[in-house]
């Protein structure tokens, strides 16, 4: 792909989208893990009168199955449904070859609509409780409490912090006529449920990026007729325009401490990387090259940036030391590597890699520069890393329809979150929320 064509794709190509997702995203697991830990997640006993709005145990089961590291036992295969320790017969669960057992009980708490939720995780082999507590919540908070339990169980079984309570942001669009398209910036749970519209516009929206405290989104909007970078509080809806320079204003990403944004501006004639101080609003230029420099990402320690540049003739990934300004090329395999993101520990990068004319998501270890392709779908873009570093979410296509895919960092686990009725693009995985 020529530099001119690549710049055209960068500035304009992302604007071509089809339809809006108008319902919650739906998880479809497309590839699992044969070595996943077997866990029986028993339906939680409900001690109230009216029906609950959510099935906590099913949500936990879906969360853990989606991780690919845990294999829940189907309810139809359970020999009993214990909700208290005295009801557990470990021999039954051993016969079913289950290594762990999760039970729970939900009880009304007073007259204010509060619920008491008790969960307990048992090691079947050792016949010992390894995790448990009592938490509270309302009917409207059941889904959040379920994700919390998933996080705790996942961490106990894997040693890795769970990311089921996090959020994802993404862009959808609905073509209402040949000349009119409605774009929406949306936020949902990490499983695609409880979708909320953050912003609607009849001009394109691009590049959502979460602040480190998950309170704000930075994004690009064309609502004034040209690109501008905006900041918006996810909860209050308050927003302000941060840049309105002549030319390109794009690709915002937050520094790890939340004090700065790295952005792409062409206000001085050529697309370059700039740093914006969010307290003083001072703009500092970071790159000076005749090539296109864009799509920056901060290293976890805030000392470096990776970015896409055409300075070698086509899009490749480079890394800049912010103290010295020294810049190093990181990718050499293939003629197209772009939109790179660091792993949370800074040891790997994930990016769009073209192989045999097809765009995939790839990973590369920074210490040895070994590249591995993670996805098998043909038009993959916009990778974003889960805060625990276990999964990547990305945009892809099937025919004319765009949807979100997810893959584990070893490439063994895959699932997708297609909307029921439309097109979904530009995903961004939030940081941990607490």
C-alpha positions as CSV (number, residue, x, y, z in Angstrom):
1,X,0.0,0.0,0.0
2,X,1.4,3.4,-1.0
3,X,1.9,6.2,1.5
4,X,-0.6,8.3,-0.3
5,X,-3.2,5.5,-0.3
6,X,-2.4,4.7,3.4
7,X,-3.0,8.3,4.4
8,X,-6.3,8.3,2.5
9,X,-7.3,5.1,4.4
10,X,-6.3,6.7,7.7
11,X,-8.2,9.9,7.2
12,X,-11.2,8.7,5.3
13,X,-11.4,4.9,5.3
14,X,-12.6,4.6,8.9
15,X,-15.6,6.7,8.0
16,X,-17.2,4.0,6.0
17,X,-19.5,2.0,8.2
18,X,-22.9,0.5,7.6
19,X,-25.5,0.1,10.3
20,X,-26.0,0.8,14.0
21,X,-26.1,-1.8,16.8
22,X,-29.5,-1.3,18.4
23,X,-29.4,-4.0,21.0
24,X,-26.9,-5.5,23.5
25,X,-23.9,-7.3,21.9
26,X,-24.3,-11.1,22.0
27,X,-21.3,-13.3,22.9
28,X,-20.6,-16.2,20.5
29,X,-17.7,-18.4,21.6
30,X,-15.9,-19.7,18.4
31,X,-12.9,-21.5,19.9
32,X,-12.3,-22.8,23.4
33,X,-9.5,-24.4,25.4
34,X,-9.4,-28.2,26.0
35,X,-7.2,-27.6,29.1
36,X,-9.7,-25.3,30.8
37,X,-10.3,-25.9,34.5
38,X,-13.7,-27.7,35.1
39,X,-15.9,-25.8,37.6
40,X,-19.5,-26.5,38.6
41,X,-21.4,-23.3,39.1
42,X,-24.6,-24.2,40.8
43,X,-27.7,-21.9,40.5
44,X,-27.8,-19.7,43.5
45,X,-30.8,-20.4,45.9
46,X,-33.3,-17.5,46.2
47,X,-35.0,-17.0,49.5
48,X,-37.4,-14.3,48.4
49,X,-40.9,-14.4,46.9
50,X,-40.9,-12.6,43.6
51,X,-38.5,-13.6,40.8
52,X,-35.1,-12.1,40.5
53,X,-34.3,-9.9,37.5
54,X,-31.0,-11.7,36.8
55,X,-29.5,-15.2,37.2
56,X,-26.3,-14.5,39.0
57,X,-24.9,-18.0,38.6
58,X,-25.5,-18.0,34.9
59,X,-23.8,-14.7,34.4
60,X,-20.8,-16.0,36.4
61,X,-20.8,-19.1,34.3
62,X,-20.9,-17.1,31.0
63,X,-18.1,-14.8,32.2
64,X,-15.8,-17.7,33.2
65,X,-16.5,-19.7,30.1
66,X,-15.7,-16.7,28.0
67,X,-12.2,-16.5,29.5
68,X,-11.4,-19.8,27.9
69,X,-9.4,-20.8,31.1
70,X,-12.4,-22.2,33.0
71,X,-15.0,-24.7,31.7
72,X,-18.4,-24.5,33.6
73,X,-20.4,-27.7,34.0
74,X,-23.8,-27.6,32.1
75,X,-26.6,-27.5,34.6
76,X,-28.3,-30.4,33.0
77,X,-25.4,-32.6,34.0
78,X,-25.5,-31.7,37.7
79,X,-26.6,-34.4,40.2
80,X,-27.7,-32.0,42.9
81,X,-28.1,-28.2,43.5
82,X,-26.5,-27.4,46.8
83,X,-26.7,-23.9,48.2
84,X,-25.2,-24.5,51.7
85,X,-22.1,-26.4,52.8
86,X,-24.1,-29.2,54.5
87,X,-25.7,-30.0,51.2
88,X,-22.5,-30.7,49.3
89,X,-21.6,-34.3,48.5
90,X,-18.0,-34.1,47.1
91,X,-18.1,-37.6,45.7
92,X,-20.8,-36.6,43.3
93,X,-18.7,-33.7,41.9
94,X,-15.6,-35.9,41.8
95,X,-17.6,-38.4,39.6
96,X,-18.4,-35.5,37.3
97,X,-14.7,-34.7,37.1
98,X,-15.1,-31.2,38.6
99,X,-12.1,-29.6,40.3
100,X,-14.1,-26.8,41.9
101,X,-17.6,-26.1,43.0
102,X,-19.3,-22.7,43.4
103,X,-22.5,-22.4,45.4
104,X,-24.5,-19.4,46.6
105,X,-27.6,-18.0,48.2
106,X,-29.5,-14.8,47.8
107,X,-31.7,-13.4,50.6
108,X,-33.8,-10.3,51.0
109,X,-32.2,-7.8,53.3
110,X,-34.7,-5.5,55.1
111,X,-37.4,-3.5,53.4
112,X,-35.3,-1.2,51.2
113,X,-35.0,-3.7,48.4
114,X,-31.5,-4.7,49.3
115,X,-30.3,-8.3,48.9
116,X,-27.7,-10.3,50.7
117,X,-25.6,-12.4,48.3
118,X,-23.4,-15.2,49.7
119,X,-21.0,-17.2,47.5
120,X,-18.6,-20.0,48.3
121,X,-16.0,-21.7,46.2
122,X,-14.8,-25.2,47.1
123,X,-11.9,-27.3,46.1
124,X,-13.5,-30.6,45.3
125,X,-10.3,-32.7,45.6
126,X,-9.3,-31.3,48.9
127,X,-13.0,-30.9,50.0
128,X,-12.1,-27.5,51.3
129,X,-13.6,-24.0,51.0
130,X,-11.0,-21.7,49.2
131,X,-13.1,-18.5,48.7
132,X,-16.3,-17.0,50.0
133,X,-17.9,-13.8,51.3
134,X,-21.2,-12.1,51.7
135,X,-21.9,-9.0,49.6
136,X,-25.0,-6.8,49.2
137,X,-26.8,-5.2,46.3
138,X,-30.2,-4.3,44.9
139,X,-32.1,-6.0,42.0
140,X,-30.6,-3.4,39.6
141,X,-27.1,-4.3,40.8
142,X,-27.3,-8.1,40.4
143,X,-25.4,-8.1,37.1
144,X,-22.6,-6.0,38.6
145,X,-22.4,-8.3,41.6
146,X,-22.2,-11.3,39.4
147,X,-19.3,-9.8,37.5
148,X,-17.6,-9.1,40.8
149,X,-18.0,-12.7,41.8
150,X,-16.6,-13.8,38.5
151,X,-13.5,-11.6,39.0
152,X,-12.9,-13.1,42.5
153,X,-13.3,-16.7,41.3
154,X,-11.1,-16.1,38.2
155,X,-8.3,-14.6,40.3
156,X,-8.5,-17.5,42.8
157,X,-8.2,-20.1,40.1
158,X,-5.8,-18.4,37.7
159,X,-3.8,-15.9,39.8
160,X,-4.8,-13.2,37.3
161,X,-7.0,-10.4,38.2
162,X,-10.4,-10.7,36.6
163,X,-11.6,-8.1,34.1
164,X,-15.3,-9.0,33.9
165,X,-16.4,-5.8,35.8
166,X,-14.8,-3.6,33.2
167,X,-16.4,-1.8,30.3
168,X,-15.9,-1.5,26.5
169,X,-16.5,1.6,24.3
170,X,-17.2,1.4,20.6
171,X,-18.7,3.2,17.7
172,X,-21.8,2.2,15.7
173,X,-23.5,3.8,12.7
174,X,-26.9,3.5,11.0
175,X,-27.4,4.6,7.5
176,X,-30.8,6.3,7.5
177,X,-30.7,7.4,3.9
178,X,-28.2,7.7,1.0
179,X,-27.0,11.0,2.5
180,X,-27.6,10.6,6.2
181,X,-25.9,8.4,8.8
182,X,-26.4,8.4,12.5
183,X,-23.2,7.6,14.5
184,X,-23.3,6.7,18.2
185,X,-20.6,6.3,20.8
186,X,-21.6,3.6,23.2
187,X,-20.4,2.0,26.4
188,X,-21.3,-1.5,27.6
189,X,-20.2,-4.1,30.1
190,X,-17.2,-6.3,29.0
191,X,-19.7,-9.0,28.0
192,X,-21.6,-6.6,25.7
193,X,-24.6,-6.2,28.0
194,X,-26.2,-3.0,29.5
195,X,-25.3,-0.9,26.5
196,X,-25.5,2.9,27.0
197,X,-25.4,5.7,24.3
198,X,-22.8,8.3,25.3
199,X,-23.2,10.5,22.2
200,X,-25.2,10.7,19.0
201,X,-24.1,12.6,15.9
202,X,-24.9,12.8,12.2
203,X,-21.2,13.4,11.6
204,X,-18.5,10.6,12.0
205,X,-17.2,9.7,15.4
206,X,-13.8,7.9,15.8
207,X,-11.1,6.6,18.1
208,X,-12.6,6.4,21.6
209,X,-9.9,6.2,24.3
210,X,-10.5,5.7,28.1
211,X,-8.8,7.8,30.8
212,X,-6.9,5.8,33.3
213,X,-9.6,6.3,36.0
214,X,-12.3,5.2,33.5
215,X,-14.2,8.5,34.1
216,X,-13.6,10.1,30.7
217,X,-13.5,9.2,27.0
218,X,-11.4,11.1,24.5
219,X,-12.6,10.8,20.9
220,X,-12.7,12.4,17.5
221,X,-15.9,14.1,16.2
222,X,-16.6,15.7,12.8
223,X,-19.6,17.6,14.1
224,X,-18.2,21.0,13.2
225,X,-17.5,19.8,9.6
226,X,-13.8,18.9,10.3
227,X,-12.1,16.6,12.9
228,X,-11.8,17.8,16.5
229,X,-10.8,16.0,19.6
230,X,-13.3,16.0,22.5
231,X,-13.3,14.9,26.1
232,X,-16.5,13.6,27.7
233,X,-17.4,12.5,31.2
234,X,-18.9,9.0,30.8
235,X,-21.2,9.5,33.8
236,X,-22.3,13.1,33.7
237,X,-22.2,13.5,29.9
238,X,-20.3,16.8,30.2
239,X,-18.0,17.4,27.3
240,X,-15.6,19.9,25.9
241,X,-13.7,20.3,22.7
242,X,-10.0,20.0,23.2
243,X,-8.6,20.7,19.7
244,X,-9.8,22.5,16.6
245,X,-6.6,23.0,14.7
246,X,-6.6,23.3,10.9
247,X,-6.2,20.0,9.3
248,X,-6.1,16.6,11.0
249,X,-7.0,16.3,14.7
250,X,-7.0,12.6,15.6
251,X,-6.0,9.4,17.4
252,X,-6.0,10.6,21.1
253,X,-4.5,8.4,23.8
254,X,-4.1,9.1,27.5
255,X,-0.8,9.0,29.4
256,X,-0.8,6.5,32.3
257,X,-1.2,9.2,34.9
258,X,-4.1,10.9,33.0
259,X,-2.3,14.2,32.8
260,X,-1.7,14.3,29.1
261,X,-2.9,13.2,25.7
262,X,-0.8,12.1,22.8
263,X,-2.6,13.1,19.5
264,X,-2.0,13.4,15.8
265,X,-2.2,16.9,14.4
266,X,-1.3,18.3,10.9
267,X,-1.6,21.9,11.9
268,X,2.0,22.5,10.9
269,X,1.6,20.9,7.5
270,X,2.4,17.2,8.1
271,X,0.7,14.6,10.4
272,X,2.9,14.5,13.5
273,X,2.6,13.4,17.1
274,X,1.9,16.0,19.7
275,X,1.5,16.0,23.5
276,X,-1.3,18.0,25.1
277,X,-1.0,18.9,28.8
278,X,-4.6,18.6,30.2
279,X,-3.9,21.2,33.0
280,X,-2.3,23.9,31.0
281,X,-3.6,22.9,27.5
282,X,-0.1,23.5,26.2
283,X,0.7,21.6,23.0
284,X,4.2,20.1,22.5
285,X,5.4,18.6,19.2
286,X,7.0,15.2,19.6
287,X,8.0,14.1,16.1
288,X,9.5,15.9,13.2
289,X,9.6,13.8,10.0
290,X,8.4,14.1,6.5
291,X,6.6,10.8,6.9
292,X,3.1,10.3,8.4
293,X,3.3,9.8,12.2
294,X,0.1,8.7,13.9
295,X,-1.7,6.3,16.3
296,X,0.4,6.8,19.3
297,X,0.2,4.7,22.5
298,X,2.0,5.3,25.8
299,X,4.1,2.7,27.5
300,X,2.8,1.5,30.9
301,X,5.5,3.5,32.6
302,X,4.8,6.6,30.6
303,X,8.4,6.9,29.4
304,X,7.9,5.8,25.7
305,X,5.5,6.0,22.9
306,X,4.8,3.5,20.1
307,X,3.3,4.8,16.9
308,X,2.6,4.1,13.3
309,X,4.8,5.9,10.7
310,X,5.4,5.8,7.0
311,X,8.9,7.0,7.3
312,X,10.3,3.7,5.9
313,X,8.0,3.8,2.9
314,X,4.9,2.1,4.3
315,X,3.2,1.9,7.7
316,X,5.4,0.3,10.4
317,X,5.6,0.5,14.2
318,X,8.2,2.7,15.9
319,X,9.0,3.4,19.5
320,X,10.2,6.8,20.9
321,X,12.0,7.4,24.1
322,X,10.3,10.6,25.4
323,X,13.3,11.8,27.4
324,X,15.9,11.5,24.6
325,X,13.7,11.6,21.6
326,X,15.5,8.5,20.2
327,X,13.2,6.6,17.8
328,X,13.6,2.9,16.9
329,X,11.7,0.8,14.3
330,X,10.1,-2.2,15.9
331,X,8.4,-4.1,13.0
332,X,10.1,-5.5,9.9
333,X,8.0,-8.5,8.9
334,X,5.5,-7.5,6.2
335,X,4.7,-4.3,4.5
336,X,1.9,-3.1,6.7
337,X,1.9,-2.9,10.5
338,X,-0.2,-0.3,12.3
339,X,-2.3,0.7,15.3
340,X,-0.1,-0.8,18.0
341,X,-0.9,-1.2,21.6
342,X,1.3,-2.2,24.6
343,X,0.5,-5.2,26.9
344,X,-0.1,-4.0,30.5
345,X,3.4,-5.1,31.5
346,X,5.0,-3.4,28.5
347,X,6.7,-6.6,27.3
348,X,4.6,-7.1,24.1
349,X,2.8,-5.0,21.5
350,X,-0.3,-5.9,19.6
351,X,-1.1,-4.4,16.2
352,X,-2.7,-4.8,12.7
353,X,-0.5,-6.9,10.5
354,X,-1.0,-7.6,6.8
355,X,-0.1,-11.1,5.7
356,X,-0.8,-12.4,2.2
357,X,-2.9,-9.3,1.5
358,X,-5.1,-10.0,4.6
359,X,-5.3,-7.9,7.7
360,X,-4.9,-9.8,11.0
361,X,-4.1,-8.9,14.6
362,X,-0.6,-9.9,15.6
363,X,1.6,-9.9,18.7
364,X,5.3,-9.2,19.0
365,X,7.6,-9.6,22.0
366,X,9.7,-6.5,22.4
367,X,12.8,-8.4,23.8
368,X,13.1,-10.8,20.8
369,X,10.9,-9.2,18.1
370,X,9.2,-12.5,17.4
371,X,5.9,-12.0,15.6
372,X,2.9,-14.3,15.9
373,X,-0.5,-13.9,14.2
374,X,-3.4,-14.2,16.6
375,X,-6.6,-13.9,14.5
376,X,-8.0,-15.8,11.5
377,X,-10.6,-13.3,10.3
378,X,-9.8,-11.4,7.1
379,X,-10.3,-7.6,7.9
380,X,-9.2,-7.1,11.5
381,X,-8.4,-3.6,12.9
382,X,-8.3,-1.5,16.1
383,X,-7.0,-3.9,18.7
384,X,-7.5,-3.0,22.4
385,X,-6.1,-4.9,25.4
386,X,-8.0,-6.0,28.5
387,X,-6.5,-4.4,31.6
388,X,-5.3,-7.8,32.9
389,X,-3.5,-8.5,29.7
390,X,-5.3,-11.8,29.0
391,X,-7.5,-10.8,26.0
392,X,-7.6,-8.5,23.0
393,X,-10.8,-7.0,21.5
394,X,-10.8,-5.8,17.9
395,X,-13.0,-4.9,15.0
396,X,-13.5,-7.2,12.1
397,X,-16.0,-8.0,9.3
398,X,-18.1,-10.8,8.0
399,X,-19.4,-9.9,4.5
400,X,-20.6,-6.3,4.7
401,X,-21.3,-6.5,8.5
402,X,-18.8,-5.3,11.1
403,X,-18.6,-6.8,14.6
404,X,-16.2,-7.1,17.5
405,X,-14.0,-10.1,18.0
406,X,-11.9,-11.1,21.0
407,X,-8.9,-13.4,21.2
408,X,-6.6,-14.5,24.0
409,X,-3.0,-13.3,23.8
410,X,-1.8,-16.8,23.0
411,X,-4.4,-17.1,20.2
412,X,-6.1,-20.2,21.7
413,X,-9.4,-18.6,22.8
414,X,-11.7,-16.7,20.5
415,X,-15.2,-15.3,20.7
416,X,-17.1,-12.5,19.0
417,X,-19.7,-9.9,20.1
418,X,-21.8,-9.2,17.0
419,X,-24.7,-6.8,17.5
420,X,-28.0,-8.3,16.6
421,X,-28.9,-5.8,14.0
422,X,-25.9,-3.7,12.9
423,X,-22.3,-2.7,12.6
424,X,-19.8,-2.2,15.4
425,X,-16.4,-0.6,15.1
426,X,-13.5,1.1,17.0
427,X,-13.5,-0.9,20.3
428,X,-11.7,0.4,23.4
429,X,-11.4,-1.7,26.6
430,X,-11.6,0.3,29.8
431,X,-9.1,0.1,32.7
432,X,-10.1,-1.6,35.9
433,X,-13.0,0.3,37.5
434,X,-11.8,0.0,41.1
